[in-house]
Amino acid sequence: MGERDLSVILSSYNQPNALRLVLASFAAQDDLDFELIVADDGSDLDIRSMVAAFAQTAPFGVAFITQPHDGYRRARIANRAAGEARGSQLLFCDGDCVPFRNLVSVHKAAFREGCFWTAGCLYLTLEQSRSLTPETVANGTHELFLTLRPRSRLYWTHVRNVAYRLMGKKSKPKMKGANFSVDRRCLLDVDGFDEAYNGMSSEDSDLRNRLRNSGCDGVSLWHRAVVCHLDHRLDPRRAPQGSRRRRDPELYYSSYDRVKALKGMSHLGEAD
């Protein structure tokens, strides 16, 4: 990989049905010059074998890392993956979000040093999710779900992102952990995701706030870089117990004034 290459970090937990679709869609990208790291949060299903089988024919390098499951610890496994990634641009996605075939190329084309890029998410129904196969996502069938109404919503989210950015609002651009990329050096400057959050919470927005505090510029790609979020019922065992989203107000609002994570990448060598 060259100096300006990209690493995809794909977070996953007990979602083989979704992950098959996501892997197939990455293999069909219009730019295949990237590495893919599956960051597994301790699945008790045999995700490793599925990823290994995919890696044998994938047109790019594939790695698999995991950790013992102890509740929702996506921040920790994402930090580990970021530490092992070789790309200068890191693209974070989720294992239940099928990318459009131009996702990698759009994020790559937007690259500038000292920036991060947030992008759009289209939520599919269970019926739409079940209609997809690895073959149909490779052909771009999922992209047809972006009809006029959801396309308009993504566009206006982008417009608001741009407007609020010009106004200096700290909570913009809107950021989804399922689809954003960042200059690797910026991520290291803020010490990565904050593992101080307990369970599924606001670690993505926290990261955005600290990136902005560090001087990293947030750029919206909501109207151009899109993933399709599959219905969670496609993989009923996906959600770990106690993973309901909740916000720790004191911790989150402190991120408006901090740069470094309270417990970030620099803690990876410590015992759990």
C-alpha positions as CSV (number, residue, x, y, z in Angstrom):
1,M,0.0,0.0,0.0
2,G,1.2,3.5,-0.8
3,E,1.4,6.5,1.4
4,R,-2.0,7.8,0.5
5,D,-3.8,4.4,0.6
6,L,-7.0,3.7,2.5
7,S,-7.8,1.1,5.1
8,V,-11.4,0.0,5.7
9,I,-12.2,-0.9,9.3
10,L,-15.4,-3.0,9.5
11,S,-16.9,-3.5,12.9
12,S,-19.0,-6.6,13.4
13,Y,-20.7,-8.7,16.1
14,N,-22.7,-11.9,15.5
15,Q,-24.1,-10.8,12.1
16,P,-23.0,-13.4,9.5
17,N,-26.0,-12.8,7.2
18,A,-25.3,-9.1,7.0
19,L,-21.6,-9.4,6.9
20,R,-21.8,-11.7,3.8
21,L,-23.6,-8.9,1.9
22,V,-21.2,-6.2,3.1
23,L,-18.1,-8.2,2.2
24,A,-19.5,-8.9,-1.3
25,S,-20.2,-5.2,-1.8
26,F,-16.7,-4.2,-0.8
27,A,-15.4,-6.8,-3.3
28,A,-17.4,-4.9,-6.0
29,Q,-16.0,-1.4,-5.3
30,D,-15.0,0.6,-8.3
31,D,-11.6,1.2,-6.5
32,L,-10.1,-1.9,-5.1
33,D,-6.8,-0.4,-3.8
34,F,-7.4,-0.7,-0.1
35,E,-7.1,-3.1,2.8
36,L,-10.0,-4.4,4.8
37,I,-9.9,-5.2,8.5
38,V,-12.8,-7.0,10.1
39,A,-12.9,-5.8,13.8
40,D,-15.0,-8.4,15.7
41,D,-16.3,-7.7,19.1
42,G,-16.1,-11.3,20.4
43,S,-18.7,-13.0,18.3
44,D,-19.7,-16.5,19.5
45,L,-20.6,-17.4,15.9
46,D,-17.9,-18.6,13.5
47,I,-17.2,-15.3,11.8
48,R,-13.5,-15.9,11.5
49,S,-14.0,-18.9,9.1
50,M,-16.3,-16.9,7.0
51,V,-13.9,-14.0,6.7
52,A,-11.0,-16.4,6.0
53,A,-13.0,-18.0,3.1
54,F,-13.7,-14.5,1.7
55,A,-10.1,-13.5,2.0
56,Q,-9.0,-16.3,-0.3
57,T,-10.7,-14.7,-3.3
58,A,-10.9,-11.1,-2.3
59,P,-9.2,-8.6,-4.6
60,F,-7.5,-6.8,-1.7
61,G,-5.8,-7.7,1.6
62,V,-8.2,-8.9,4.4
63,A,-7.4,-9.2,8.1
64,F,-9.5,-10.4,11.0
65,I,-9.0,-9.3,14.6
66,T,-11.2,-10.1,17.6
67,Q,-11.4,-9.7,21.4
68,P,-13.2,-11.6,24.2
69,H,-16.8,-10.5,24.4
70,D,-17.5,-8.4,27.5
71,G,-20.5,-6.3,26.6
72,Y,-20.4,-3.7,23.8
73,R,-16.8,-2.8,23.3
74,R,-16.7,-1.5,19.7
75,A,-14.5,1.5,20.6
76,R,-11.8,-0.9,21.9
77,I,-11.7,-3.2,18.9
78,A,-11.9,-0.2,16.5
79,N,-8.9,1.3,18.3
80,R,-7.0,-2.0,17.9
81,A,-7.8,-2.2,14.2
82,A,-6.8,1.5,13.7
83,G,-3.5,0.7,15.4
84,E,-2.8,-2.2,12.9
85,A,-4.1,-0.4,9.8
86,R,-1.5,0.7,7.2
87,G,-3.5,3.3,5.3
88,S,-3.1,7.0,5.9
89,Q,-6.9,7.4,5.5
90,L,-9.1,5.1,7.7
91,L,-12.7,4.4,6.6
92,F,-14.9,3.1,9.4
93,C,-18.0,1.1,8.5
94,D,-20.3,-1.4,10.3
95,G,-20.9,-5.0,9.4
96,D,-24.6,-4.5,8.8
97,C,-24.1,-1.5,6.4
98,V,-23.8,-2.3,2.7
99,P,-21.8,0.4,0.9
100,F,-22.6,1.8,-2.5
101,R,-20.0,0.6,-5.0
102,N,-18.3,4.0,-5.2
103,L,-17.9,4.4,-1.4
104,V,-14.1,3.9,-1.3
105,S,-13.5,6.1,-4.3
106,V,-15.6,9.0,-3.0
107,H,-13.9,9.0,0.4
108,K,-10.5,8.7,-1.3
109,A,-11.1,11.6,-3.7
110,A,-12.1,13.9,-0.8
111,F,-8.8,13.3,1.1
112,R,-6.9,16.2,2.4
113,E,-4.5,16.2,5.3
114,G,-5.9,17.3,8.6
115,C,-9.6,16.3,7.8
116,F,-12.3,13.8,8.6
117,W,-15.3,13.0,6.4
118,T,-18.8,12.1,7.6
119,A,-21.2,10.5,5.2
120,G,-24.8,9.2,4.7
121,C,-26.8,6.2,5.8
122,L,-29.9,4.8,4.2
123,Y,-32.1,2.6,6.4
124,L,-33.6,-0.4,4.8
125,T,-36.8,-2.3,5.8
126,L,-36.6,-6.0,6.7
127,E,-38.2,-6.9,3.4
128,Q,-35.6,-4.9,1.5
129,S,-32.8,-6.4,3.5
130,R,-34.0,-9.9,3.0
131,S,-34.3,-9.3,-0.8
132,L,-30.5,-8.8,-1.1
133,T,-27.9,-11.5,-1.9
134,P,-24.2,-11.3,-2.3
135,E,-24.7,-11.4,-6.1
136,T,-27.3,-8.6,-6.2
137,V,-25.3,-6.2,-4.0
138,A,-22.3,-6.9,-6.3
139,N,-24.5,-5.7,-9.1
140,G,-25.6,-2.6,-7.2
141,T,-29.3,-3.6,-6.6
142,H,-29.2,-2.0,-3.1
143,E,-28.4,1.3,-4.7
144,L,-31.9,1.4,-6.3
145,F,-33.4,1.9,-2.8
146,L,-32.1,5.4,-2.8
147,T,-35.2,6.9,-4.3
148,L,-36.1,10.6,-4.4
149,R,-37.4,11.0,-0.8
150,P,-34.4,9.4,1.0
151,R,-32.0,11.1,-1.5
152,S,-33.5,14.5,-0.5
153,R,-33.1,13.7,3.2
154,L,-29.4,12.9,2.7
155,Y,-28.9,16.1,0.6
156,W,-30.5,18.4,3.2
157,T,-28.5,16.8,6.0
158,H,-25.4,17.7,3.9
159,V,-26.7,21.3,3.4
160,R,-27.3,21.6,7.2
161,N,-23.8,20.2,7.8
162,V,-22.2,22.8,5.6
163,A,-24.2,25.7,7.0
164,Y,-23.5,24.7,10.6
165,R,-19.9,24.2,9.8
166,L,-19.7,27.8,8.5
167,M,-21.4,28.9,11.7
168,G,-18.8,27.1,13.8
169,K,-21.3,24.8,15.5
170,K,-19.4,22.1,17.4
171,S,-21.9,19.3,17.0
172,K,-21.6,19.3,13.2
173,P,-21.1,17.7,10.8
174,K,-23.5,14.9,11.7
175,M,-21.4,11.7,12.1
176,K,-22.4,8.1,11.9
177,G,-19.9,5.5,12.9
178,A,-21.1,3.3,10.1
179,N,-19.7,5.6,7.5
180,F,-16.9,8.1,8.1
181,S,-13.2,8.4,7.4
182,V,-10.4,10.3,8.9
183,D,-6.8,11.2,8.3
184,R,-4.9,8.6,10.4
185,R,-2.7,11.2,11.9
186,C,-5.7,13.1,13.2
187,L,-7.0,10.0,14.9
188,L,-3.7,9.4,16.6
189,D,-3.6,13.0,17.7
190,V,-6.8,12.6,19.7
191,D,-5.9,9.0,20.9
192,G,-8.7,7.3,18.9
193,F,-12.1,6.4,20.2
194,D,-12.8,6.9,23.9
195,E,-13.3,3.5,25.6
196,A,-14.5,5.3,28.8
197,Y,-18.1,4.9,27.5
198,N,-20.0,2.0,28.9
199,G,-22.0,0.1,26.3
200,M,-23.5,1.5,23.1
201,S,-23.4,5.3,23.6
202,S,-22.0,8.5,22.0
203,E,-18.4,7.4,21.2
204,D,-18.7,8.5,17.5
205,S,-20.0,12.0,18.3
206,D,-17.4,12.2,21.1
207,L,-14.7,11.5,18.5
208,R,-16.0,14.1,16.2
209,N,-16.0,16.7,18.9
210,R,-12.4,16.0,19.9
211,L,-11.2,15.9,16.3
212,R,-12.6,19.4,15.8
213,N,-11.0,20.6,19.0
214,S,-7.7,19.3,17.7
215,G,-8.0,21.5,14.6
216,C,-9.1,18.6,12.3
217,D,-11.6,19.9,9.8
218,G,-14.9,18.0,9.4
219,V,-16.2,17.7,5.9
220,S,-19.7,16.4,4.9
221,L,-20.1,13.7,2.2
222,W,-23.7,12.9,3.1
223,H,-24.9,13.5,-0.4
224,R,-22.2,11.5,-2.1
225,A,-21.0,8.6,0.0
226,V,-23.8,6.3,1.1
227,V,-24.3,2.9,2.9
228,C,-27.5,0.9,3.2
229,H,-28.2,0.0,6.8
230,L,-29.7,-3.5,6.9
231,D,-32.6,-4.3,9.3
232,H,-31.2,-5.7,12.6
233,R,-33.7,-8.6,12.4
234,L,-31.7,-10.0,9.5
235,D,-29.3,-11.3,12.3
236,P,-31.4,-11.8,15.4
237,R,-28.3,-12.6,17.6
238,R,-26.5,-9.5,16.6
239,A,-27.3,-7.2,19.6
240,P,-25.4,-8.1,22.8
241,Q,-27.2,-7.8,26.1
242,G,-27.2,-4.3,27.6
243,S,-26.3,-2.7,24.3
244,R,-29.3,-0.3,24.2
245,R,-28.0,3.2,23.3
246,R,-27.6,5.6,26.2
247,R,-25.6,8.8,26.7
248,D,-23.4,9.6,29.7
249,P,-24.1,13.4,29.7
250,E,-21.2,14.4,31.8
251,L,-18.7,12.3,29.8
252,Y,-20.1,13.4,26.4
253,Y,-20.3,17.1,27.1
254,S,-16.8,17.1,28.4
255,S,-15.7,16.2,24.9
256,Y,-16.6,19.7,23.7
257,D,-13.5,20.9,25.7
258,R,-11.1,17.9,25.3
259,V,-8.8,16.7,22.6
260,K,-7.5,13.4,24.1
261,A,-9.7,10.4,24.9
262,L,-9.9,9.6,28.6
263,K,-9.1,5.9,27.7
264,G,-7.9,5.6,24.1
265,M,-5.4,4.0,21.8
266,S,-2.5,4.6,24.2
267,H,-4.2,2.2,26.7
268,L,-4.3,-0.7,24.3
269,G,-1.4,-2.5,26.0
270,E,-3.1,-2.5,29.3
271,A,-5.1,-5.4,30.7
272,D,-8.8,-5.4,30.3
